[in-house]
Amino acid sequence: MAFAKKTASDDVFSLSAFDPSKFSDTFRDFAEKSSSKTKESLAKVKEVTEEASKTVEATLQSAQAGTVELGMSAIGMFRTNTETSLAHLESLLGVKSVSEFFELQTSFFRKQAEAAVEQVKALSETSKKVAENVAKPGKDAAEKAMSAFKMSA
């Protein structure tokens, strides 16, 4: 049984099988592809960051506007309640009898209770509207992200 003579090209561990020009071409291709993918990823991160920044800015603007709206509503309610109370005090100064006093007081408390119910309804509606406006930019951004995710999948 004779063994076949091996040549240098048959030896996989031989240095003569290593071609540096092919290695540098392969490495260059790998580096270019990696660089390209990195640039694409950074562009996507930049885009997402800008969108998130816009969303946060819009949310903060909505929150600020809503806070002003709620504050103005509350001030209006305080003004109305104060004017009503002062008018009631003026009417109490002209009371001639105990029965008239109780009638004025009963009427005032009933009107104040009705006004309080209306004011709570108005504040509730305003708060709901403000909450929807504050949540809208985030909701829109989430829907946009989900649709983009669905398109890429």
Backbone bond lengths (Angstrom), bond angles and torsions (degrees), N, CA, C in turn:
res aa  C-N    CA-C-N  psi(-1)  N-CA   C-N-CA  omega(-1)  CA-C   N-CA-C  phi
1 M - - - 1.417 - - 1.516 107.39 -
2 A 1.249 114.07 124.16 1.459 118.34 -176.87 1.511 108.84 -110.80
3 F 1.294 113.56 140.84 1.468 119.12 177.04 1.505 109.49 -89.32
4 A 1.328 115.02 139.81 1.462 119.30 178.91 1.515 108.55 -76.05
5 K 1.282 114.76 141.53 1.447 120.37 -178.61 1.525 108.52 -75.95
6 K 1.320 115.21 129.75 1.466 120.52 179.93 1.512 108.53 -90.62
7 T 1.314 112.28 142.30 1.459 117.46 177.11 1.531 108.44 -100.76
8 A 1.300 116.81 170.53 1.459 121.97 -178.59 1.527 111.12 -63.38
9 S 1.341 116.30 -32.06 1.464 119.21 -179.04 1.523 111.39 -73.67
10 D 1.332 118.20 -17.79 1.458 121.72 178.10 1.522 111.78 -80.13
11 D 1.290 117.90 -19.41 1.464 122.00 -176.69 1.528 109.49 -83.62
12 V 1.319 116.72 113.36 1.460 120.63 -177.24 1.520 112.23 -69.32
13 F 1.310 116.98 -22.54 1.456 120.20 -179.03 1.524 111.89 -93.39
14 S 1.252 115.25 5.88 1.450 120.25 -177.97 1.517 109.49 -76.23
15 L 1.300 117.37 140.22 1.445 122.26 178.89 1.522 112.04 -69.93
16 S 1.307 117.11 -23.52 1.458 118.65 -179.80 1.529 111.35 -70.13
17 A 1.357 117.99 -16.98 1.457 121.02 178.06 1.525 110.87 -79.82
18 F 1.297 117.57 -14.48 1.461 122.63 -179.18 1.515 109.66 -86.45
19 D 1.358 115.28 120.43 1.467 120.22 179.91 1.533 107.78 -109.37
20 P 1.317 118.94 106.06 1.463 121.94 -176.54 1.526 113.41 -61.55
21 S 1.316 118.64 -30.26 1.463 119.52 -179.14 1.527 111.09 -67.21
22 K 1.343 116.30 -37.47 1.466 119.58 177.55 1.525 110.33 -69.35
23 F 1.304 116.91 -37.85 1.465 121.09 178.68 1.524 110.11 -63.32
24 S 1.321 117.83 -45.25 1.462 119.88 -178.47 1.523 110.86 -67.23
25 D 1.329 118.54 -35.78 1.464 120.77 176.81 1.531 110.66 -65.72
26 T 1.320 115.27 -44.42 1.466 120.14 179.34 1.530 110.40 -63.56
27 F 1.322 116.14 -44.23 1.463 120.54 -179.85 1.529 110.40 -64.27
28 R 1.334 117.51 -40.05 1.465 121.92 179.05 1.536 109.89 -62.94
29 D 1.338 116.70 -45.01 1.466 120.26 178.02 1.525 111.11 -60.38
30 F 1.326 115.20 -44.36 1.464 120.90 178.80 1.528 110.27 -60.99
31 A 1.317 117.23 -45.39 1.465 121.74 -179.04 1.533 110.78 -64.95
32 E 1.320 118.07 -40.79 1.458 121.31 179.44 1.520 111.34 -66.00
33 K 1.335 116.15 -42.34 1.462 119.78 178.41 1.520 110.61 -65.10
34 S 1.319 116.52 -42.39 1.465 120.60 178.73 1.520 110.70 -63.16
35 S 1.309 116.65 -43.35 1.463 121.32 178.76 1.517 110.82 -62.86
36 S 1.307 116.80 -42.66 1.456 121.72 179.26 1.525 111.03 -63.21
37 K 1.320 116.64 -45.70 1.469 120.93 179.75 1.522 110.33 -65.39
38 T 1.323 117.16 -38.32 1.457 120.75 178.51 1.523 110.45 -64.09
39 K 1.328 116.92 -43.08 1.460 120.66 177.99 1.528 110.98 -62.56
40 E 1.329 117.00 -41.56 1.464 120.91 178.16 1.528 110.24 -63.36
41 S 1.322 116.27 -43.54 1.463 120.24 -179.89 1.519 110.99 -64.36
42 L 1.322 116.98 -43.19 1.462 120.18 178.63 1.526 111.30 -64.60
43 A 1.307 117.08 -37.20 1.470 120.37 177.16 1.522 110.36 -63.79
44 K 1.336 116.65 -41.34 1.465 120.27 178.13 1.516 110.90 -65.83
45 V 1.334 116.98 -42.41 1.469 120.92 178.71 1.526 109.74 -62.13
46 K 1.326 116.75 -42.77 1.462 120.78 178.87 1.521 110.44 -61.55
47 E 1.319 116.72 -44.61 1.460 121.53 -179.75 1.528 110.87 -62.71
48 V 1.319 116.31 -45.86 1.464 120.65 -179.93 1.523 110.27 -64.52
49 T 1.318 117.22 -40.43 1.462 121.20 179.70 1.530 110.71 -64.32
50 E 1.320 116.73 -42.61 1.465 120.21 177.91 1.524 111.01 -63.28
51 E 1.321 116.67 -41.63 1.468 120.46 178.26 1.531 110.51 -63.52
52 A 1.330 116.09 -42.92 1.466 119.88 179.01 1.527 110.50 -63.68
53 S 1.311 116.28 -40.08 1.466 120.82 178.26 1.519 110.96 -62.57
54 K 1.321 116.77 -43.01 1.463 120.87 177.83 1.530 110.70 -63.65
55 T 1.320 115.77 -40.09 1.464 120.37 179.56 1.524 110.74 -63.71
56 V 1.323 116.42 -45.41 1.473 120.36 179.43 1.525 109.98 -63.41
57 E 1.325 116.99 -42.42 1.466 120.71 179.75 1.526 110.74 -62.23
58 A 1.319 116.80 -45.48 1.466 120.62 179.16 1.529 110.98 -63.79
59 T 1.325 116.28 -39.36 1.461 120.29 178.69 1.525 110.70 -63.95
60 L 1.334 116.63 -44.58 1.460 119.89 179.80 1.529 111.62 -65.46
61 Q 1.320 116.82 -38.20 1.467 119.44 177.20 1.522 110.82 -64.63
62 S 1.323 116.98 -41.26 1.466 120.63 177.76 1.523 110.77 -64.83
63 A 1.324 116.02 -40.93 1.469 120.05 179.02 1.524 110.79 -64.13
64 Q 1.324 116.80 -41.97 1.459 120.23 179.19 1.529 110.72 -63.66
65 A 1.331 116.42 -46.90 1.464 120.05 179.20 1.527 110.60 -62.30
66 G 1.316 116.44 -39.88 1.458 120.50 178.91 1.513 112.42 -65.91
67 T 1.321 115.92 -38.88 1.461 120.23 178.30 1.520 110.24 -63.70
68 V 1.319 116.17 -42.01 1.471 120.07 178.06 1.530 109.87 -63.38
69 E 1.325 115.69 -44.08 1.468 119.37 -179.77 1.529 111.58 -62.31
70 L 1.327 116.33 -44.44 1.473 119.67 178.09 1.528 111.02 -64.50
71 G 1.330 115.87 -41.18 1.465 119.81 179.22 1.518 111.78 -62.61
72 M 1.340 116.09 -43.32 1.462 119.61 179.21 1.531 110.98 -65.46
73 S 1.316 117.23 -37.71 1.470 120.34 176.52 1.523 110.74 -63.13
74 A 1.320 116.03 -44.49 1.467 120.31 179.68 1.527 110.91 -63.85
75 I 1.332 116.92 -42.18 1.465 120.30 178.73 1.528 110.08 -62.32
76 G 1.324 116.82 -42.00 1.465 120.47 177.06 1.520 111.86 -60.77
77 M 1.318 116.06 -40.44 1.466 119.91 179.06 1.523 110.95 -68.11
78 F 1.326 117.22 -42.48 1.471 120.61 177.22 1.525 110.83 -61.18
79 R 1.337 115.95 -41.22 1.463 120.80 179.54 1.530 109.77 -62.41
80 T 1.324 116.31 -47.12 1.464 120.69 -179.98 1.523 110.73 -61.42
81 N 1.332 116.56 -45.83 1.464 120.09 -179.76 1.525 111.69 -63.68
82 T 1.324 116.54 -39.10 1.464 120.51 179.36 1.520 110.68 -66.27
83 E 1.331 116.74 -45.84 1.467 120.22 179.48 1.522 110.99 -62.67
84 T 1.328 116.45 -40.63 1.464 120.52 178.51 1.524 110.52 -64.16
85 S 1.325 116.26 -42.59 1.474 120.04 179.80 1.526 111.37 -65.58
86 L 1.331 117.03 -41.81 1.463 119.66 178.78 1.527 111.19 -65.22
87 A 1.325 116.72 -40.50 1.463 120.16 176.98 1.523 110.20 -63.04
88 H 1.311 117.04 -38.47 1.464 121.39 178.12 1.528 110.17 -65.04
89 L 1.319 116.62 -43.26 1.476 119.48 178.29 1.530 111.02 -61.67
90 E 1.329 116.60 -39.98 1.464 119.88 177.71 1.524 111.01 -62.61
91 S 1.322 115.64 -41.41 1.464 118.38 179.26 1.518 111.61 -68.73
92 L 1.344 116.73 -30.82 1.468 119.20 177.68 1.530 111.30 -68.19
93 L 1.324 117.06 -29.07 1.467 120.11 179.37 1.530 111.80 -66.01
94 G 1.313 117.35 -22.67 1.462 120.55 -179.63 1.519 113.81 -97.87
95 V 1.326 117.93 13.56 1.458 121.47 -177.63 1.534 109.61 -69.68
96 K 1.353 115.38 136.37 1.456 121.19 -179.14 1.530 112.36 -106.98
97 S 1.381 115.31 -19.15 1.463 117.47 -178.30 1.523 110.18 -146.17
98 V 1.322 114.58 165.00 1.458 120.77 178.83 1.522 110.35 -66.33
99 S 1.307 117.80 -38.23 1.464 120.12 179.79 1.532 110.84 -64.98
100 E 1.328 116.94 -38.24 1.460 120.31 177.24 1.528 109.94 -65.92
101 F 1.334 116.08 -38.16 1.466 121.02 177.76 1.530 110.47 -60.52
102 F 1.341 115.98 -49.40 1.470 119.32 -179.89 1.533 111.79 -65.10
103 E 1.313 116.97 -34.88 1.460 120.24 177.92 1.532 110.58 -65.65
104 L 1.325 116.48 -44.18 1.470 120.42 177.32 1.529 111.64 -63.15
105 Q 1.318 115.77 -43.99 1.463 120.51 -179.31 1.530 111.00 -63.43
106 T 1.314 116.26 -45.29 1.463 120.82 -179.67 1.523 110.19 -62.09
107 S 1.307 115.87 -45.05 1.460 120.43 179.07 1.529 110.62 -62.66
108 F 1.329 116.15 -43.34 1.473 120.65 -179.93 1.534 111.04 -62.83
109 F 1.316 117.61 -46.55 1.472 120.77 -179.19 1.531 111.24 -63.85
110 R 1.334 116.41 -38.86 1.468 119.72 178.46 1.528 110.03 -64.21
111 K 1.339 116.36 -46.85 1.467 120.06 179.52 1.531 111.15 -63.56
112 Q 1.325 116.89 -39.05 1.465 120.52 179.10 1.528 111.16 -65.97
113 A 1.327 117.13 -39.07 1.462 120.58 178.15 1.529 110.23 -64.85
114 E 1.335 116.55 -43.52 1.479 120.36 177.91 1.531 110.55 -63.68
115 A 1.336 115.84 -41.70 1.467 119.78 179.40 1.529 110.48 -65.20
116 A 1.330 116.98 -39.36 1.463 120.57 179.41 1.527 110.45 -62.90
117 V 1.319 117.40 -41.96 1.462 120.78 178.62 1.531 109.95 -62.05
118 E 1.321 116.88 -45.23 1.470 120.95 178.86 1.529 111.41 -64.21
119 Q 1.329 116.37 -39.85 1.461 120.16 179.69 1.528 111.57 -66.32
120 V 1.321 116.80 -39.50 1.466 120.34 177.54 1.526 110.00 -64.52
121 K 1.326 117.09 -41.10 1.468 120.35 177.25 1.531 110.47 -61.83
122 A 1.323 115.96 -45.44 1.468 120.02 -178.82 1.530 110.77 -63.74
123 L 1.339 117.18 -43.87 1.468 120.12 178.06 1.518 111.30 -64.78
124 S 1.312 116.70 -37.77 1.455 120.79 178.90 1.529 110.86 -63.83
125 E 1.326 116.66 -44.60 1.465 120.46 178.60 1.524 111.14 -64.84
126 T 1.323 116.01 -42.30 1.468 119.83 178.76 1.522 110.60 -64.46
127 S 1.329 116.49 -43.37 1.474 120.56 179.02 1.520 111.25 -62.12
128 K 1.312 116.45 -41.11 1.468 120.79 178.59 1.527 110.47 -62.52
129 K 1.333 115.77 -44.88 1.466 120.49 179.77 1.534 110.38 -63.40
130 V 1.322 116.47 -43.24 1.468 120.70 179.45 1.526 110.04 -63.69
131 A 1.321 117.32 -44.16 1.473 120.80 179.66 1.526 111.09 -61.14
132 E 1.318 117.27 -41.17 1.468 120.62 177.88 1.522 110.88 -64.45
133 N 1.335 116.46 -41.85 1.467 120.32 179.50 1.529 111.76 -66.56
134 V 1.334 116.44 -37.01 1.468 120.07 179.40 1.531 110.42 -70.20
135 A 1.321 116.98 -37.76 1.464 120.91 -177.62 1.525 112.85 -79.43
136 K 1.328 117.70 -19.59 1.468 121.20 -174.19 1.528 113.55 -58.25
137 P 1.341 121.23 -48.38 1.472 118.89 -179.77 1.531 112.98 -59.90
138 G 1.325 117.21 -40.96 1.461 120.40 178.13 1.518 112.20 -66.52
139 K 1.316 115.54 -40.00 1.463 120.20 178.83 1.527 110.41 -64.87
140 D 1.339 116.38 -44.34 1.464 120.37 178.54 1.526 111.20 -62.15
141 A 1.332 116.61 -42.08 1.471 120.72 179.53 1.526 110.64 -64.83
142 A 1.323 116.71 -40.56 1.462 120.09 179.57 1.527 110.84 -65.61
143 E 1.325 116.51 -41.42 1.468 119.94 178.14 1.524 110.59 -64.24
144 K 1.323 116.96 -40.64 1.462 120.86 178.93 1.523 110.14 -64.14
145 A 1.332 116.44 -42.81 1.469 120.10 179.50 1.520 111.32 -64.79
146 M 1.319 116.69 -41.28 1.468 120.08 179.93 1.522 110.78 -66.57
147 S 1.327 117.36 -39.40 1.467 118.59 179.02 1.521 110.70 -68.01
148 A 1.345 116.97 -36.84 1.459 119.66 176.86 1.519 110.73 -66.86
149 F 1.329 116.37 -37.15 1.464 121.06 178.33 1.519 110.25 -65.40
150 K 1.324 117.15 -42.11 1.462 121.66 179.98 1.521 110.79 -65.50
151 M 1.335 116.93 -36.57 1.457 121.00 -179.44 1.527 110.99 -69.01
152 S 1.325 116.32 -36.83 1.470 119.64 -177.56 1.512 111.97 -79.90
153 A 1.308 117.29 -21.15 1.464 120.40 -177.30 1.499 112.84 -79.45
